[in-house]
């Protein structure tokens, strides 16, 4: 059940598993399959003492945090706090000077390149939506589908009933069924944002990283996006970097955890009401 009273409790389409994580616990004695994510201890993402420097400036300063499997975590903080750099490290775009970054218990992300990290189950959405504007919405989802992208496989590819059903379910999830045959370039900004999230979902990620997804949206579009992300809650893990505090409140609710970053490290962590009362947070971020 959706624990957030600010958005509707909506059902996720049957068969949508949100990724390739192991849901058992260590006591079950399950053997981890190579390539799968071992979340038997709880966290799906784990960063410890991660430091990144650019020309002497520490963008990340011994940053440590973890995200539990199925959790939706909001990350807030002032510009320059290191939020985007953290995502760059997680996705392999930036190599840390030191520290540990693990997906589950066994996948060391610091030893992998960007394509390998994406294949391992991490999807990332940047602030500006990236869609194939000259293609219809349906084809955007089809092109994004997780599949063999080799030239021979692509040449012979045909959509089977299962693949068509996945596209239709995703269209319903992102509320773009009526726009399925419309060119993506003709969509509104908010619709493009939801389409890109749908494209990421077609890749069946275990962890979604969303960098200011509500930027540039109207109030109605922002709340519609909150509905979508809350609908995904528990089907995959999500890290949402955002400045819009109403949007953060819609996602965090009363029980959700919020992490506040400043100067490259975690400044505060807890429920939204708790961090909003923290004097350090008020001084460095909310009071500005």
BAFI-3210 file (N, C-alpha, C; in Angstrom, 3 decimals, decimal comma, padded with zeros to 6 digits):
// residues 288
n [1|2|3|4|5|6|7|8|9|10|11|12|13|14|15|16|17|18|19|20|21|22|23|24|25|26|27|28|29|30|31|32|33|34|35|36|37|38|39|40|41|42|43|44|45|46|47|48|49|50|51|52|53|54|55|56|57|58|59|60|61|62|63|64|65|66|67|68|69|70|71|72|73|74|75|76|77|78|79|80|81|82|83|84|85|86|87|88|89|90|91|92|93|94|95|96|97|98|99|100|101|102|103|104|105|106|107|108|109|110|111|112|113|114|115|116|117|118|119|120|121|122|123|124|125|126|127|128|129|130|131|132|133|134|135|136|137|138|139|140|141|142|143|144|145|146|147|148|149|150|151|152|153|154|155|156|157|158|159|160|161|162|163|164|165|166|167|168|169|170|171|172|173|174|175|176|177|178|179|180|181|182|183|184|185|186|187|188|189|190|191|192|193|194|195|196|197|198|199|200|201|202|203|204|205|206|207|208|209|210|211|212|213|214|215|216|217|218|219|220|221|222|223|224|225|226|227|228|229|230|231|232|233|234|235|236|237|238|239|240|241|242|243|244|245|246|247|248|249|250|251|252|253|254|255|256|257|258|259|260|261|262|263|264|265|266|267|268|269|270|271|272|273|274|275|276|277|278|279|280|281|282|283|284|285|286|287|288]
n.u [000,846|000,457|002,252|002,122|000,073|-000,412|-000,614|-002,373|-003,170|-002,002|-002,118|000,568|001,369|000,744|003,397|005,477|008,612|010,637|013,430|016,506|017,001|018,026|015,797|015,890|017,098|020,199|020,142|018,778|020,475|020,864|022,442|024,309|023,683|025,936|026,193|023,745|022,159|023,132|021,215|020,929|021,634|020,261|020,925|020,928|022,582|025,731|027,869|031,045|033,118|033,767|035,703|036,214|038,149|038,618|040,979|042,079|039,794|037,427|034,910|033,425|033,587|034,753|032,308|029,607|026,954|023,911|021,471|018,474|017,097|014,376|013,785|012,774|014,666|015,131|017,381|018,648|019,969|022,260|023,328|026,343|026,829|027,619|025,947|025,329|027,867|028,151|026,248|027,529|029,749|028,569|027,523|029,749|030,821|032,574|035,605|036,306|038,619|039,187|037,672|034,691|032,274|029,469|027,183|024,680|025,978|028,240|029,019|031,368|031,335|033,301|035,118|034,096|032,924|030,828|028,801|028,771|027,904|025,346|024,216|024,327|022,212|021,550|019,855|019,875|018,546|018,865|018,594|017,517|015,203|015,838|014,921|013,873|013,076|012,057|010,705|007,771|006,043|005,551|007,586|009,835|009,791|009,999|012,552|014,089|013,884|015,115|017,302|019,052|021,341|022,909|023,924|022,902|020,906|019,275|018,471|016,840|014,912|011,685|008,669|007,300|004,350|004,636|006,522|005,100|003,040|004,442|005,226|002,715|001,829|003,715|003,199|000,691|001,422|003,005|001,164|000,660|-000,859|-002,692|-001,053|000,528|001,109|002,019|004,541|007,490|008,738|006,700|005,512|004,625|006,819|006,631|005,449|007,469|009,397|008,187|008,045|010,762|011,403|009,802|011,180|013,546|012,499|011,837|014,209|014,398|015,533|017,273|017,927|017,125|018,350|017,538|017,885|016,940|014,184|011,779|012,305|011,478|008,835|005,239|003,008|000,971|002,074|004,265|003,092|001,869|004,081|005,024|003,010|003,557|006,178|005,688|003,996|005,765|007,143|008,882|008,984|011,304|014,485|015,059|016,807|016,384|017,324|016,606|015,256|012,803|010,775|008,111|007,604|009,467|008,317|005,961|006,962|008,461|006,721|005,480|007,126|009,283|012,804|015,106|018,020|020,410|022,800|025,929|028,739|030,030|029,546|027,435|025,140|022,859|020,307|017,251|013,709|011,647|010,520|012,189|014,767|014,254|014,035|016,565|019,224|021,619|020,935|019,025|020,650|022,570|021,116|018,067|017,495|018,371]
n.v [-001,203|002,246|004,526|007,219|009,880|011,964|011,370|009,324|005,837|003,634|000,844|-001,256|-002,493|-005,974|-008,308|-006,524|-006,234|-004,542|-004,960|-006,840|-008,086|-009,972|-011,248|-012,673|-013,506|-013,623|-015,852|-017,784|-019,195|-018,970|-019,210|-016,794|-015,742|-015,233|-011,931|-011,141|-009,061|-008,997|-008,510|-009,397|-008,480|-006,146|-003,267|-001,844|-000,113|001,153|003,425|004,329|006,499|008,092|010,042|012,780|014,856|017,926|019,683|020,380|021,082|019,653|017,866|015,729|014,649|012,358|010,902|009,016|006,779|004,815|002,996|001,339|-001,761|-001,364|001,129|004,605|007,287|010,635|013,189|016,152|019,525|022,360|024,071|022,837|021,026|018,478|016,578|015,850|015,032|012,799|011,083|010,832|009,359|006,967|005,995|005,602|007,653|009,421|008,778|007,879|009,389|007,991|005,472|003,364|001,915|000,158|-001,987|-003,701|-006,525|-007,428|-006,255|-004,241|-001,049|000,780|-000,487|-000,728|000,256|002,848|001,686|-000,981|-000,669|000,307|-001,962|-003,643|-002,868|-000,224|002,710|005,983|009,245|012,385|015,965|017,379|016,146|013,290|012,110|010,297|012,432|012,512|010,210|008,189|007,969|005,300|003,925|004,980|003,690|001,076|001,085|001,484|-000,835|-003,526|-005,632|-007,832|-005,932|-006,321|-006,236|-008,286|-009,457|-007,250|-006,830|-009,005|-008,698|-008,847|-007,690|-009,567|-010,933|-010,665|-008,598|-006,498|-006,289|-005,401|-002,861|-001,662|-001,777|-000,129|002,294|002,798|003,051|005,377|007,132|007,779|006,628|007,642|009,098|007,464|007,128|009,548|011,926|012,088|014,524|016,344|016,341|017,698|019,298|018,007|015,583|014,531|014,083|012,032|010,115|009,561|008,381|006,136|004,920|004,226|002,377|000,338|-000,939|-002,431|-001,633|-002,039|-000,034|003,357|006,505|009,784|012,977|015,977|015,750|017,182|019,705|022,676|022,029|022,451|023,053|021,114|019,160|018,444|017,226|015,106|013,692|012,981|011,203|009,116|008,274|007,497|005,431|003,623|002,938|000,629|-001,257|-000,842|000,419|003,846|006,900|010,225|013,339|016,587|019,973|021,139|021,528|020,916|018,871|017,016|016,569|015,322|012,928|011,895|011,811|010,980|009,044|008,499|008,575|011,267|012,623|015,058|016,865|018,608|020,475|018,244|016,030|014,043|015,951|015,847|013,460|011,733|011,676|013,972|016,149|016,128|016,748|019,263|020,735|020,739|022,675|023,016|022,342|024,295|026,548|026,059|025,491|025,484|027,945|029,777]
n.w [000,000|-000,718|001,199|001,207|001,718|-000,022|-002,657|-005,094|-004,489|-006,598|-008,836|-009,924|-013,156|-013,860|-013,701|-013,847|-012,678|-012,054|-012,113|-011,560|-009,004|-006,121|-003,829|-001,508|001,852|003,710|005,364|003,985|002,422|-000,301|-003,476|-005,118|-008,339|-011,010|-012,259|-011,326|-008,823|-005,574|-002,935|-000,390|002,100|002,387|001,517|-001,791|-002,991|-002,128|-000,753|000,420|002,111|-000,175|-002,261|-004,396|-006,369|-008,096|-009,665|-007,173|-005,751|-003,635|-004,685|-003,782|-000,486|001,381|001,240|002,421|002,102|001,876|-000,058|000,353|-000,904|-003,070|-002,053|-002,140|-002,299|-001,501|-002,387|-001,278|-001,292|-001,412|-004,473|-005,842|-003,881|-004,486|-005,517|-008,223|-009,019|-007,386|-008,596|-011,047|-010,307|-009,425|-011,826|-013,368|-014,875|-013,734|-012,121|-008,789|-006,455|-004,191|-002,067|-001,739|-003,925|-004,295|-005,959|-004,627|-002,814|-004,096|-006,546|-007,758|-008,561|-009,199|-010,736|-013,219|-016,517|-018,052|-019,897|-018,963|-016,338|-016,763|-017,965|-015,800|-014,261|-013,565|-014,162|-015,505|-015,345|-016,733|-016,076|-018,312|-020,621|-022,672|-025,571|-028,535|-030,750|-033,362|-033,669|-033,055|-029,872|-029,121|-030,566|-029,359|-026,872|-027,761|-028,971|-026,740|-025,329|-023,395|-024,894|-027,198|-028,895|-031,093|-034,604|-036,256|-034,693|-034,386|-036,995|-037,464|-035,625|-034,195|-032,827|-030,273|-028,686|-025,952|-025,725|-026,906|-025,070|-022,845|-023,673|-023,954|-021,281|-020,080|-021,347|-020,233|-017,592|-017,580|-018,401|-021,152|-023,106|-024,986|-026,569|-028,048|-030,830|-031,527|-032,478|-030,527|-030,229|-030,251|-027,832|-024,578|-022,141|-019,631|-020,401|-021,993|-020,042|-018,563|-020,571|-021,003|-018,558|-018,824|-020,937|-019,655|-017,852|-019,580|-019,834|-017,630|-015,002|-011,870|-010,188|-010,219|-011,107|-010,711|-011,808|-010,759|-011,826|-011,900|-012,780|-014,510|-014,891|-014,839|-012,040|-012,041|-013,732|-012,199|-009,939|-011,231|-012,045|-009,529|-008,792|-010,617|-009,805|-007,169|-007,717|-008,745|-006,525|-004,601|-006,642|-007,968|-006,940|-006,114|-006,550|-006,035|-006,963|-006,060|-005,998|-005,607|-003,007|-002,416|-004,193|-003,228|-000,717|-001,531|-002,411|-000,261|001,940|005,222|006,309|004,632|003,913|003,792|002,402|003,087|001,391|001,573|000,711|-000,336|001,295|003,520|005,201|006,798|007,728|007,468|008,295|006,403|007,873|010,085|009,061|008,061|010,348|011,302|012,350|010,984|008,383|007,790|007,878|005,841|003,557|003,395|004,520|002,735]
ca.u [000,000|001,173|002,268|002,090|-001,317|-000,530|-000,823|-003,263|-002,611|-002,269|-001,546|001,594|000,944|001,204|004,603|006,543|009,413|011,519|014,865|017,019|017,596|017,695|014,976|016,056|018,013|021,392|019,861|018,177|021,534|020,789|023,678|024,162|023,960|026,781|025,482|022,603|022,512|022,917|020,722|020,547|021,877|019,396|021,232|021,216|023,670|026,530|029,043|031,801|034,298|034,071|036,282|036,513|038,718|038,843|041,929|042,230|038,504|036,810|033,485|032,936|034,539|034,496|030,861|029,120|025,508|023,411|020,071|017,935|016,380|013,006|013,603|012,797|015,412|015,313|018,633|018,531|021,157|022,545|024,165|027,739|026,929|028,217|024,884|025,522|029,134|027,857|025,627|028,568|030,582|027,769|027,315|031,029|031,252|033,713|036,263|036,632|040,014|039,239|036,371|034,033|030,939|029,004|025,799|024,513|027,114|029,379|029,353|032,188|031,098|034,518|035,900|033,287|032,685|029,425|027,880|028,674|027,090|023,955|023,763|024,222|020,900|021,394|019,388|020,024|017,848|019,403|017,577|016,870|014,764|016,486|014,055|014,019|011,979|011,496|010,035|006,578|006,227|005,642|008,893|010,815|009,803|010,502|013,995|014,748|013,679|016,291|017,373|020,314|021,434|023,805|023,335|022,137|019,706|018,414|017,920|015,818|014,018|010,257|007,998|006,378|003,207|005,120|007,142|004,026|002,326|005,290|005,130|001,384|001,784|004,531|002,429|-000,343|002,106|003,456|-000,024|000,830|-001,521|-003,328|-000,007|001,416|001,514|002,438|005,989|007,935|009,096|005,494|005,010|004,987|008,022|006,308|005,231|008,784|010,051|007,582|008,447|012,133|011,349|009,296|012,264|014,438|011,811|011,895|015,484|014,245|016,597|017,093|018,121|016,939|018,902|016,787|018,508|015,993|013,196|010,659|012,756|010,800|007,469|004,160|002,606|000,205|003,013|005,086|002,327|001,664|005,328|005,045|002,127|004,277|007,279|005,109|003,460|006,907|007,755|008,978|009,250|012,733|015,032|015,188|017,462|015,859|017,930|015,583|015,214|011,408|010,472|006,770|007,772|010,145|007,326|005,033|007,646|008,946|005,637|005,835|008,095|010,413|014,046|015,687|019,430|020,844|024,236|026,555|030,203|030,547|029,284|026,087|024,982|021,792|019,584|016,099|012,420|011,704|010,273|013,368|015,878|013,865|014,245|017,991|019,782|022,668|020,254|018,440|021,726|023,312|020,271|016,685|017,403|018,869]
ca.v [000,000|003,522|005,159|008,661|010,300|013,091|010,892|008,162|004,490|003,055|-000,485|-001,435|-003,569|-007,319|-008,737|-005,538|-006,580|-003,441|-005,197|-008,193|-008,212|-011,143|-010,770|-013,517|-013,034|-014,459|-017,094|-018,768|-019,978|-018,906|-018,954|-015,630|-016,008|-014,198|-010,926|-010,664|-008,155|-009,623|-007,544|-010,213|-007,728|-004,970|-002,167|-002,112|000,798|001,418|004,267|004,498|007,376|008,418|011,376|013,191|016,204|018,555|020,795|020,759|021,269|018,380|017,816|014,777|014,655|011,189|010,695|007,668|006,592|003,580|002,982|-000,012|-002,304|-000,921|002,435|005,847|008,232|011,989|013,842|017,597|020,262|023,535|023,889|022,630|020,088|017,234|015,609|015,343|014,293|011,488|010,265|010,556|008,276|005,738|005,514|005,384|008,809|009,993|007,820|008,498|009,335|006,923|005,075|002,173|002,091|-001,184|-002,313|-004,923|-006,944|-007,985|-005,582|-003,063|-000,139|001,532|-001,296|-000,920|001,449|003,280|000,697|-002,155|-000,300|000,350|-003,349|-004,265|-002,582|001,156|003,646|007,373|010,287|013,723|016,993|017,621|014,872|012,829|011,171|010,331|013,346|012,266|008,911|008,164|007,553|003,829|003,502|005,328|002,607|-000,130|001,231|001,436|-002,134|-004,339|-006,734|-007,943|-004,824|-006,642|-005,893|-009,408|-009,579|-006,104|-007,021|-010,040|-008,446|-008,644|-007,590|-010,635|-010,479|-010,264|-007,278|-005,537|-006,107|-004,584|-001,479|-001,164|-001,579|001,031|003,454|003,051|003,472|006,771|007,875|008,291|005,724|008,403|009,744|006,389|007,296|010,932|012,129|012,474|015,938|017,158|016,237|018,764|019,004|016,999|014,303|014,013|013,566|010,736|009,182|009,103|007,426|004,906|004,298|003,591|001,213|-000,734|-001,631|-003,190|-001,308|-002,311|001,250|004,531|007,758|010,857|014,251|017,091|015,416|018,118|021,026|023,219|021,543|023,166|022,405|019,901|018,170|017,992|016,282|013,901|012,942|012,395|010,032|008,048|007,748|006,767|004,193|002,725|002,677|-000,775|-002,113|-000,669|001,413|005,137|008,041|011,413|014,615|017,585|021,220|021,490|020,909|020,339|017,597|016,137|016,195|014,370|011,645|011,392|011,556|011,079|008,035|008,384|009,197|012,311|012,888|016,413|016,951|019,927|020,449|016,936|014,945|014,030|016,907|015,356|012,329|011,334|012,085|015,343|017,101|016,152|017,473|020,666|021,391|020,700|024,023|022,998|022,333|025,623|027,510|025,814|025,242|025,929|029,353|030,667]
ca.w [000,000|-000,770|002,502|001,040|001,553|-000,937|-004,016|-005,119|-004,396|-007,906|-009,018|-010,947|-014,057|-013,567|-014,385|-013,782|-011,503|-011,743|-012,142|-011,431|-007,685|-005,338|-002,728|-000,331|002,882|003,801|006,062|003,088|001,812|-001,755|-004,198|-005,980|-009,741|-011,603|-013,019|-010,569|-007,737|-004,279|-001,945|000,755|003,339|002,424|000,584|-003,194|-003,335|-000,935|-000,945|001,658|002,084|-001,574|-002,434|-005,770|-006,412|-009,391|-009,536|-005,775|-005,102|-003,296|-005,015|-002,791|000,625|002,232|001,218|002,721|002,213|001,270|-000,467|000,516|-002,046|-003,123|-001,420|-002,891|-001,468|-002,015|-002,037|-001,431|-000,886|-002,240|-005,654|-005,471|-002,760|-004,952|-005,845|-009,585|-009,023|-006,796|-009,631|-012,047|-009,773|-009,411|-013,196|-014,037|-015,666|-013,008|-011,239|-007,500|-006,010|-003,189|-001,559|-002,265|-004,505|-004,620|-006,281|-003,868|-001,996|-004,832|-007,803|-007,505|-009,685|-009,534|-011,674|-014,417|-017,332|-018,083|-020,475|-018,098|-015,184|-017,233|-018,150|-014,484|-013,697|-013,121|-015,183|-015,067|-016,074|-016,508|-015,898|-019,594|-021,191|-023,889|-026,285|-029,985|-031,053|-034,685|-033,643|-032,198|-028,478|-029,093|-031,050|-028,328|-025,889|-028,431|-029,142|-025,431|-024,706|-023,125|-025,855|-027,914|-029,837|-032,188|-035,899|-036,795|-033,876|-034,684|-038,338|-037,423|-034,488|-034,376|-031,536|-029,953|-027,890|-024,629|-025,860|-027,144|-023,802|-021,969|-024,136|-023,607|-019,834|-019,759|-021,795|-019,234|-016,370|-017,717|-018,838|-022,507|-024,052|-026,064|-027,372|-028,499|-032,226|-031,720|-032,438|-029,192|-030,244|-030,120|-026,469|-023,640|-021,353|-018,630|-021,075|-022,391|-018,838|-018,249|-021,623|-020,765|-017,449|-019,409|-021,707|-018,680|-017,303|-020,576|-019,648|-016,381|-014,056|-010,447|-009,511|-011,062|-010,617|-011,356|-011,464|-010,871|-012,862|-011,924|-013,235|-015,677|-015,000|-014,186|-010,792|-012,360|-014,258|-011,083|-009,138|-012,039|-011,951|-008,185|-008,863|-011,316|-009,004|-006,047|-008,273|-008,933|-005,232|-004,239|-007,800|-008,186|-006,025|-006,779|-005,921|-006,699|-006,586|-006,361|-005,232|-005,365|-001,725|-002,455|-004,884|-002,277|000,295|-002,151|-002,537|001,021|002,873|006,637|006,726|003,721|004,349|002,949|002,685|002,759|001,128|001,547|000,643|-000,726|002,231|004,079|006,293|007,666|007,147|008,263|007,747|005,899|008,958|010,947|008,446|007,914|011,637|011,629|012,212|009,962|007,091|007,620|007,626|004,608|002,386|003,428|004,919|001,682]
c.u [000,872|001,086|002,150|000,661|-001,509|-000,776|-001,683|-002,504|-002,970|-001,555|-000,504|001,170|001,514|002,459|005,734|007,354|010,457|012,994|015,220|017,712|017,202|016,959|015,121|016,974|019,130|021,089|019,246|019,229|021,509|022,157|023,444|024,553|024,841|025,969|024,229|023,084|022,146|022,510|020,303|020,762|021,071|019,728|021,433|022,366|024,394|027,763|029,738|033,047|034,731|034,536|036,601|037,012|038,902|039,733|042,015|040,937|037,859|035,308|032,763|034,011|034,184|032,995|030,524|027,601|025,128|021,931|019,578|017,198|014,915|012,749|013,559|013,441|015,534|016,620|018,460|019,824|021,431|023,327|025,624|027,926|027,559|027,203|025,084|026,826|028,951|027,226|026,626|029,453|029,830|027,648|028,606|031,510|032,474|034,286|036,607|038,138|040,207|037,815|035,797|032,637|030,479|027,523|025,528|025,785|028,382|029,820|030,055|032,094|032,340|035,394|035,202|033,154|031,186|028,484|027,689|027,801|025,624|023,408|023,586|022,902|020,697|020,981|019,479|019,263|018,431|018,255|016,803|016,467|015,472|015,621|014,350|012,853|011,328|010,810|008,802|006,918|006,407|007,036|009,997|010,925|010,351|012,021|014,742|014,682|014,976|016,283|018,772|020,358|022,443|023,119|022,473|020,833|018,737|017,739|016,741|014,746|012,575|009,619|007,066|005,288|003,654|005,725|006,086|003,258|003,126|005,224|003,783|001,254|002,574|003,844|001,349|000,277|002,503|002,356|000,166|000,157|-002,086|-002,320|000,901|001,937|001,968|003,958|006,401|008,275|007,908|004,926|005,377|006,225|007,740|006,082|006,549|009,523|009,495|007,954|009,858|012,193|010,813|010,357|013,261|013,800|011,816|013,189|015,512|015,359|016,259|017,188|017,981|017,541|018,238|017,321|017,550|014,927|012,042|011,039|012,000|009,364|006,476|003,815|001,856|001,119|003,872|004,351|002,039|002,925|005,448|004,158|002,858|005,356|006,765|004,494|004,561|007,545|007,721|009,243|010,699|013,206|015,248|015,930|017,043|016,544|016,970|015,722|013,790|010,930|009,053|006,803|008,435|009,161|006,344|005,645|007,999|007,812|006,103|007,003|009,335|011,635|014,566|017,126|019,771|022,362|024,698|028,059|030,746|030,321|027,852|026,034|023,939|021,032|018,420|014,812|012,481|011,489|011,484|014,478|015,541|014,050|015,712|018,614|020,859|022,056|019,644|019,507|022,353|022,431|018,909|016,550|017,843|017,736]
c.v [001,240|004,218|006,667|009,125|011,386|012,655|009,643|006,857|003,760|001,726|-000,475|-002,591|-004,916|-007,638|-007,739|-005,779|-005,539|-003,762|-006,638|-008,363|-009,530|-010,684|-011,608|-012,890|-014,044|-015,818|-018,162|-019,633|-019,957|-018,601|-017,796|-015,990|-014,901|-013,244|-010,419|-009,837|-008,810|-008,546|-008,270|-009,491|-006,434|-003,889|-002,652|-001,241|001,189|002,236|004,479|005,346|007,727|009,870|011,605|014,628|016,658|019,776|021,311|020,979|019,904|018,439|016,826|014,609|013,538|010,916|009,231|007,692|005,269|003,731|001,542|-000,462|-001,874|000,462|003,562|006,894|009,577|012,562|015,332|018,253|021,412|023,172|023,773|021,656|018,763|016,192|015,003|014,560|012,909|010,563|009,905|009,405|006,954|005,141|005,361|006,527|009,472|008,935|008,501|008,424|008,200|006,600|003,866|002,525|000,721|-001,194|-003,669|-005,247|-007,209|-007,206|-004,270|-002,131|000,638|000,775|-001,458|000,384|001,736|002,255|-000,532|-001,879|-000,231|-001,061|-004,063|-003,942|-001,180|002,028|005,063|008,313|011,635|014,729|017,255|016,293|014,554|011,749|011,280|011,143|013,086|010,905|008,985|007,663|006,034|003,363|003,878|004,213|001,320|-000,075|001,091|000,062|-002,898|-005,556|-006,771|-006,857|-005,072|-006,459|-007,020|-009,580|-008,450|-006,264|-007,993|-009,776|-008,231|-008,584|-008,778|-010,085|-009,997|-008,861|-006,202|-005,253|-005,232|-003,117|-000,890|-000,896|-000,338|002,317|003,818|003,600|004,944|007,686|008,564|007,387|006,487|009,075|008,724|006,604|008,718|011,038|012,639|013,959|016,866|017,135|017,467|018,346|017,896|015,631|013,681|013,434|012,188|009,693|008,670|008,125|006,089|004,172|003,605|002,331|000,043|-001,533|-002,430|-002,897|-001,760|-001,021|002,377|005,752|008,890|012,205|015,399|016,835|016,407|019,500|021,448|022,788|022,520|022,428|021,106|018,791|017,598|016,960|014,998|013,039|012,279|011,146|008,862|007,440|007,004|005,451|003,152|002,298|001,179|-001,704|-001,990|000,379|002,711|006,133|009,274|012,647|015,717|018,815|021,613|020,776|020,341|018,972|016,584|015,659|015,169|012,989|011,050|011,041|011,721|010,171|007,953|009,130|010,179|012,520|014,296|016,399|018,401|019,730|019,037|015,807|015,043|014,963|016,421|014,263|011,976|011,693|013,562|016,359|017,225|016,987|018,948|021,441|021,434|022,073|024,094|023,044|023,694|026,624|027,326|025,742|025,905|027,398|030,315|031,225]
c.w [000,000|000,568|002,415|000,792|000,514|-002,364|-003,986|-004,991|-005,677|-008,055|-010,113|-011,836|-013,668|-014,356|-014,337|-012,522|-011,178|-011,741|-011,856|-010,091|-007,052|-004,098|-001,468|000,687|003,027|004,422|005,163|002,418|000,300|-002,346|-005,158|-007,404|-010,307|-012,462|-012,335|-009,381|-006,414|-003,269|-000,669|002,076|003,410|001,424|-000,844|-003,666|-002,060|-001,322|000,392|001,410|000,661|-001,667|-003,909|-005,734|-007,848|-009,190|-008,104|-005,026|-004,867|-003,563|-004,118|-001,728|001,604|002,367|001,485|002,809|001,581|000,964|-000,347|-000,735|-001,960|-002,560|-002,446|-001,988|-002,171|-001,496|-002,296|-000,977|-001,830|-003,494|-005,211|-004,332|-003,161|-005,393|-007,239|-009,693|-008,430|-007,831|-010,725|-011,596|-009,832|-010,813|-013,997|-014,894|-015,057|-012,085|-009,915|-007,216|-005,016|-002,754|-002,274|-002,789|-004,983|-004,953|-005,657|-003,099|-002,792|-006,059|-007,512|-008,713|-010,084|-010,527|-013,023|-015,197|-017,408|-018,708|-019,591|-016,886|-015,576|-017,399|-016,818|-013,800|-013,177|-014,303|-014,652|-015,977|-015,705|-016,432|-017,185|-020,217|-022,506|-024,516|-027,778|-030,554|-032,402|-034,785|-032,760|-030,790|-028,390|-029,498|-030,070|-027,297|-026,493|-028,581|-027,827|-024,787|-024,539|-024,052|-026,437|-028,990|-030,962|-033,535|-036,448|-036,022|-034,184|-036,045|-038,318|-036,376|-034,920|-032,990|-031,328|-029,040|-026,513|-024,675|-026,088|-025,857|-022,851|-022,370|-023,752|-022,111|-019,426|-020,190|-020,778|-017,951|-016,423|-018,263|-020,195|-023,533|-025,240|-026,983|-028,042|-029,912|-032,532|-031,667|-031,058|-029,117|-030,072|-028,710|-025,651|-022,853|-020,335|-019,233|-021,525|-021,195|-018,490|-019,303|-021,374|-019,591|-017,947|-020,211|-020,781|-018,102|-018,281|-020,468|-018,353|-015,376|-012,641|-009,646|-010,518|-010,372|-011,397|-010,876|-011,784|-011,945|-012,956|-012,436|-014,492|-015,828|-014,372|-012,888|-011,059|-012,873|-013,140|-010,243|-009,914|-012,035|-010,581|-008,123|-009,497|-010,434|-007,775|-006,493|-008,466|-007,612|-004,906|-005,401|-008,249|-007,189|-006,795|-005,907|-006,718|-006,135|-006,996|-005,472|-004,855|-004,098|-001,668|-003,140|-003,959|-001,215|-000,254|-002,286|-001,179|001,977|004,311|007,006|005,850|004,214|003,299|003,383|002,220|002,579|001,146|001,557|000,461|000,238|002,748|005,279|007,297|006,945|008,061|007,560|007,370|007,006|009,879|010,334|008,253|009,220|012,044|011,359|011,140|008,572|006,794|007,219|006,243|003,372|002,469|003,766|003,855|000,847]
res [x|x|x|x|x|x|x|x|x|x|x|x|x|x|x|x|x|x|x|x|x|x|x|x|x|x|x|x|x|x|x|x|x|x|x|x|x|x|x|x|x|x|x|x|x|x|x|x|x|x|x|x|x|x|x|x|x|x|x|x|x|x|x|x|x|x|x|x|x|x|x|x|x|x|x|x|x|x|x|x|x|x|x|x|x|x|x|x|x|x|x|x|x|x|x|x|x|x|x|x|x|x|x|x|x|x|x|x|x|x|x|x|x|x|x|x|x|x|x|x|x|x|x|x|x|x|x|x|x|x|x|x|x|x|x|x|x|x|x|x|x|x|x|x|x|x|x|x|x|x|x|x|x|x|x|x|x|x|x|x|x|x|x|x|x|x|x|x|x|x|x|x|x|x|x|x|x|x|x|x|x|x|x|x|x|x|x|x|x|x|x|x|x|x|x|x|x|x|x|x|x|x|x|x|x|x|x|x|x|x|x|x|x|x|x|x|x|x|x|x|x|x|x|x|x|x|x|x|x|x|x|x|x|x|x|x|x|x|x|x|x|x|x|x|x|x|x|x|x|x|x|x|x|x|x|x|x|x|x|x|x|x|x|x|x|x|x|x|x|x|x|x|x|x|x|x|x|x|x|x|x|x|x|x|x|x|x|x]
***
